[in-house]
Amino acid sequence: MMTGNQPLTGIRVLDVSQVMAGPFCCMLLGDMGADVIKVEPPHVGDSSRRSMGFRLKGEDSPGFLALNRNKRSIVLDLKDAADRDTFYALVDTADVLVENGRPGVAARLGMGYETLRARNPRLIYASISGFGASGPWATRPGYDLIAQAMSGLISAVGLPDAEPVKNTTPVGDLGSALFAAYGILSALFVRERTGEGQLVTASLFEAALGLSVWETAELWGTGKSPRPLGSANRMSAPYQAVEAADGWFVFAAANQKLWLALLGVIDRGELADDPRFVDNSARVGNARDLIELLRPSFRARPVADWVDALLAAGVPAGPILDYAQSTTSEHAQARAMVQDIPHPVEGSIKALGFPVKLSATPQQVRYPPPLLDQHGDEIRGELRAAGRLAQGATA
């Protein structure tokens, strides 16, 4: 286990969440040095341990392994008096608690915000749900697919006149985790001034909608809801995927300078004087006509030729890589975006690296994803040593 002076060293986080949004939020805090204690229910633990249709060597799913490094696991049955005492002892020592149950569930388990705030006024209590704690949709079950649909996101992704598709990256889940982490860090900063914790709420719906900045700008600017554009862009044209002689690539002629440079590369200078494409606003309005005029040019040469030529002219361009190609690329390796983590059952697991780099206090992998209740005895021992739990108290 590596140690060091990381940004959140000394901060204790109770991860009382499951599946994706809460665990991802807590993993980010753990990566920054927080002592994250994953509180799991008996027998099965976090339900994502048994999710997905494939396994590596052990019983825990690759999905669980991907979301739970830098945590310690303890099993607690909050309906059991002794376990509840242990949980409250942890709350008394905690700086942050993260839960992502449906509104009302935490309160029924005796771990609602007001209950825990009365014990520990410095506690920052982060609640992530499908739709937030108030409003007519608050009690609905929250899944990323539902949040993408009801936020408007699905209505604007995919191909025109095709069946609805979701963004395969779970932007509701992961976005709510990021917003929750942002709120938690802000609340920690406030606590330094006031000494008081507070309630932080985030939801999958609000995350998906909150990330829809281009789409809502188009709605309020034109009075019309955005429609699917495939790989094209709502604010610039041409800016999308096109087919070359041997496959597809993307390019971004996002301003007038780049547009004229593009025309030079593809030898289509006559389009510079076409009134339909005279400036970016005109090109966006006539994007379908424009791309149809460009397609024959791009089909004449292979991807590598186009990418090299466009980059040489200063036009952003790149091949479309699959994840196997992306994660093994020289650039991903140079940016340490793939790491191997030792694991007590798996031997070694591959995981994504840290997408944010800190020069003075870099993140570290201090713990592999924990086995269920792997650290239960250790955590209880710490509580006893600190006088927070009676000697001899067990699960």
N, C-alpha and C positions, 0 to 999 in steps of 0.2 A: 504494500500500500504506500503510495507516494503522499507526502504531506508538503505543506508550504503556506506561505502567506497569500492566500487567495482572497478575492473580493468579499466572499461571504463566510470566510472562516469564523467560527464562533456563533453562527446563526443556526438554530435548530428548526427544522421543518418537519411537520407531521404530514405525511402523504396518506390521507384517508380516502383515496380516490381509486378508480379502476379504469381499465381499458386504455384510453388514449389521451384525452385533453388534460386531465389532472396529472397523470403520470409523466407526460411530456413536460408540463410546466415544472414539476418537481425535479425531473432529471436536469433541466436547464439550471435550476438553482443548485443542485448537487454538483454539477460540473464547475460551478463558480466557487465551490468550497463549502457549501452548507452541509450540515449534518442532517441528512434526510432519513427519517425513520418511516418505513413503509408499514402502515398498520393494516393487516390483512385479516379477513374473516377466516374462521376455522375450515379445515379440510381442503378447500379448493383455492383459497386465497384470491388474489386478483383474477377475475374471470378470464382475462386475456392470457393467463398461463395455459389455458386449455383451448384457446382459439386457434384458428387457421387449420388448414387441412394437411399440414406436413410437419415433421419434426426433424431435428438434427440427431443428437445422441440421447438427450435427456427428455424429460416429460414436458418441460416448459417450451412454449411456442417461440419461434423466432420473433414474432411480434412483441411478446413480453420482453424478450432479451433486448430488443431494439429500444425499449422505452424506459428501462429501469436500472441502468448503471448508476453508480455512485449513490446507492441506497443500502440501508440495512433493513431486514425484514423481521417483524414480530407479529405473531398471530394473537389476536385478541377477540374474544366473543363479548361484544358490548352488552349482551343480555345477561352475562355472568357477573356476579357482584365483584369477585376478586379481579377479574379482567378489567372491569369498569374502573376499579380503583387504580389499576396499573395505567389505564388510559388517562385518567385524570391526573395522575402523577406526571405523566409525560406532558400533558397540556400545561401543567404548572411550570415546566422547564422550557416550553417551546416559545419561539418567536413568531412562527408562522404555522398555520394549518391550512391545508388545501383539501377540499372535498368536491365531488362532482355528482352527487346524487340529485334526484328530482327534488324540487322545493318541498320541504316538509319532512323528508325522510330523516335528515340529520337531527331535527328536533325530536322526532319520535325515538331516536336512539340515544337521546340524552347528550347530544353533541352539537346542538344548535348554537348559533352565534351568541345569543344573549346568555345562555347557560355558561358557555366557556369564557365569555368576557367577564362575567361576575367572578370567576376564579382567577383569571389572568388578564387584567385590563391592558397589558402591553401586547396582547396577542393580536396579530394580524390574521384575520380569518378570511380566506379566499374561497368563494363559492362559484363553481363553474356549472352551468346547467344548459339545457337545450335552448330555452327562451328567456331566461332571467327569472327573478323572483317575483315580478309583478306583471300585470297586463293579462289580457284574456287568454293568451296562449301559455301562460306560465306553467300550468300543470301538465302540459303535453310531454310525452316522452321525447327526448332529444337525441337524434342521431345525425351524423354529418349529412347523409343523403337528404333528410327532411329539412335541415337548415339550409342546404344549398337550394332546395326547391322553393322554400317559402321566403327566402331572402331575395329572390329574383335572379340568383346567379345562373341557375340551370336554363332560364329563359334566354340567356344571352351567350351561351357557349355552344360549341358544336358547329355543324354545317347548316347553312340555310336550307329550309324546307326538308329537314331530316328529323328522325325521331329524337326526343330529348336525350341528352347525355349530361352526366355530371363531370365535374373536374375530378380526375382520378386521384389527385393529391387532395387529401381531406382538409380543405382550407377552413371549414368551420371548426373542426376539432383542433387542428394545429394553430389556427389563428386565435382561437379563444385561449389556448395555452399561452401563446405569446403575449396577448393582451393582459392575461392574468399575471404573468411574470412581471410585466411592465408596471401593473398596478401595485403588486407586492413590493417591488423595489422602491416605488414612489412612497408607499406607506411606511416602509422602513426609514426612509429619509425624513418623513414628517415626524415619526416617532422619536428620532434623535433630537428634535426641537421641542416636542410636547410631552414625551414620555408615555403617550397613549397610542394604543393600537386602533384599528378600525376594520370595518367590513369592506372587502373588495369583491365585486361581483363581475362576472364575465359570462357570456353565453355564446353558443355556436351560431345562433341566428344573428346576433349583433356583430360577431366577428366576420361572418360572410358578407353581411351588408356593409359593415364598416370598411372592408377592403374593396368595395365596389365603387371606388372613387371616380374612375373614368365613366362607368356606366351611368351613375347618377348625374354626373356632369352633363352627359348627353341627354338624359331624360329632361332635366330642368332647363337645358339650353334650347332644346328643340320641341319639348312638349310630347315627345314620343318615346316609348320604352325601347331600349336597344334590342336588336335582334342578333341572332348568331352570325358570326363573320368567319368561321373557320379559324385560320391562323392569322388573319388580317388584324389591323389595328384600328381603333376608333378615332384616333387623333392624327394619324400620319399615314401617307400612302406614297409609293408602294412600300409595304412593311409586312412581309409574310413569307410563307413557304412557297417554293416553286419547284417544278420538276426539271432536272437536268437530264442529260443523256443516259445516266446510269443510276439515278436516284434523286432524292429530294434534298434541298438545302434551304436555309433562310437568309434573308438580307434585310437591311433596314435603311432605306433612303428617307430618313426622318426629317430632313430640312432641305431647303433649296440648293445649298451647296452639294449635299450628297446626291440629290436628284440629278443634277447636271453631271456629277462625276459618274453616276451610274450610266447615264446615256452615253458617255464617252466610252465606257468599258464595253457596252453591248453594241456600240456603233448605231445608235438610234437617235442621233442628234436632231432629227426633224421633229421629234415629239416635244422638244423644248418650246416650239412656237405654236403648238396645238392649244387653242384656247381652253379646251377641256382639262388641260394639265398644267396651266400656266403658273399656278402656285399650289401650296399644300392644300388649301381649302378646296380648290377646284379638283385636285386629285382625289381627296377623300370623297367628295361628292360623286366622282365618276370612277371609283376604285375598281368596280367590276369590269368596265370597258378597258381601263388601263391594263389590268393584269392579263386580260385576254390578248391585248396587243403585244405584251411582252413575252408571253409563253413560248412562241416559236423560237425566239432568240435563245432562251435559256435551254431549250431542248437540244441545241446544236453542240453542246460541249459537256464533258463530265463534271461532276460536283467539284472535285479537287481543283480543276482549272478555274472554275468560276469563283470559288472561295479565294484562291490565290490572287486572281486578277482584281477582284473587288477590294480585298484588303490592301493590295498595293496602291489602289486609287483612293484609299481612305474610307471606303464604304464598309460599314460593319456587316459581316457575313460569317456563316459557320455551317458545318454539316449537321444533320440531325442524327445524333448518337443515341443508341439505346443505353440502358443503365449499365450493362456489362462494359460497353465501350467507354462510357463516361467515367465510371469508377476506376477503370484501369488506365485512363489517359495519363499522360505525363503531367498534365497540369493538376489533375486531382491529386496525384501522388505528391507533386511539389507543394501543394497547399495542405497536405496532411489531412485530406478529406476521407481517407479510409484508414482505420486502425484495427489492430488485432488485440483483443482483450482476453487475458487468461481467465478460464472459468473452471470451477471445481468439477463439473460434470462434462461439459462440452470439450474441455481441453483448451480450445481457443475459438473465439467467435470474431467474425468481422463486424464492425460497426462503423457508422458514419462518424467522421471527425467533427471537430468544433467549427461551426460556420462563422463564428466571431473570434477574432484573435486579439488577445491582450498582450502587449509587449512586456509589461513589468510583472503582471500577476496572471500568468497563463493558466487556463483550465488544466485539470489533470483527471485521469481515471484512477480514483482511489479504491473503488470497489467494483467488481463485476456485478451484473444483475444477480440479486440474491436468490438463493433457494428459499422455499417457503419456510418461515420461522427460523431461518439460519442464525439470526442474531438475537433471538428471544431471550436466552439466558444471559447473554452479554448485556443487553439493554436493562433487564431487571437488576442485574448486579450493579450497574451504574446508578440506578435509582436508589438501591439500598445504600450504596456507599455515600450517596448525597443526602441520606436521611429522608428521601421522598417516598420510600416504600418500606413497609414493615419487614424486618428480617424474617426470612422463611417464607415470604409470600411467593406463590408459584402460580402457574397458569391454572 
